[in-house]
């Protein structure tokens, strides 16, 4: 038996939705504006994917005695 590993690169486009709260509209808006990455509570939907490349590499071979 032979084993191979496949590593794929896929570009994913996602839409994130997150709720921010604050004492005022300005404070909540500033929190939303200053956040660089979505938080753990963010909801997301994958809107598009694109396959870019894949590499397949031999990682192991079991010699069972047959040829």
C-alpha positions as CSV (number, residue, x, y, z in Angstrom):
1,X,0.0,0.0,0.0
2,X,1.2,3.5,-0.9
3,X,0.3,6.7,0.9
4,X,0.3,10.2,-0.5
5,X,-0.6,13.5,1.0
6,X,-2.4,16.3,-0.9
7,X,-2.0,19.9,0.1
8,X,-4.4,22.3,-1.5
9,X,-4.5,26.1,-1.6
10,X,-8.1,27.4,-1.9
11,X,-9.0,31.1,-1.7
12,X,-12.1,31.7,0.3
13,X,-14.3,34.8,0.2
14,X,-16.5,35.1,3.3
15,X,-19.0,37.6,4.6
16,X,-18.8,38.3,8.4
17,X,-21.4,39.7,10.7
18,X,-20.7,40.8,14.2
19,X,-22.5,42.9,16.8
20,X,-20.7,45.6,18.7
21,X,-22.1,47.3,21.8
22,X,-21.2,50.5,23.5
23,X,-22.6,53.2,25.8
24,X,-23.1,55.4,22.7
25,X,-23.5,54.9,18.9
26,X,-20.1,56.5,18.5
27,X,-18.4,54.1,21.0
28,X,-19.9,51.0,19.3
29,X,-19.0,52.3,15.9
30,X,-15.4,53.0,17.0
31,X,-15.1,49.5,18.4
32,X,-16.3,48.0,15.1
33,X,-14.1,50.3,13.1
34,X,-10.9,49.5,15.1
35,X,-11.3,45.7,15.0
36,X,-8.9,44.2,12.4
37,X,-10.1,40.5,12.5
38,X,-13.5,39.0,13.2
39,X,-14.0,37.9,16.8
40,X,-15.0,34.4,17.9
41,X,-18.7,35.3,18.1
42,X,-18.8,36.5,14.5
43,X,-21.1,34.7,12.1
44,X,-19.8,34.1,8.7
45,X,-21.0,32.8,5.3
46,X,-18.6,31.5,2.6
47,X,-19.7,33.4,-0.5
48,X,-17.1,32.2,-3.0
49,X,-14.1,29.7,-3.3
50,X,-11.4,29.4,-5.9
51,X,-9.0,26.5,-6.2
52,X,-5.5,27.8,-6.8
53,X,-3.1,24.8,-6.6
54,X,-2.4,21.4,-5.1
55,X,0.7,19.3,-4.4
56,X,0.6,15.6,-4.1
57,X,3.6,13.9,-2.4
58,X,4.5,10.3,-1.5
59,X,4.7,10.0,2.2
60,X,4.9,6.3,2.8
61,X,5.1,2.9,1.2
62,X,4.4,-0.4,2.9
63,X,6.1,-3.4,1.3
64,X,3.7,-6.4,1.6
65,X,6.0,-8.8,-0.3
66,X,4.0,-8.9,-3.5
67,X,5.3,-7.5,-6.8
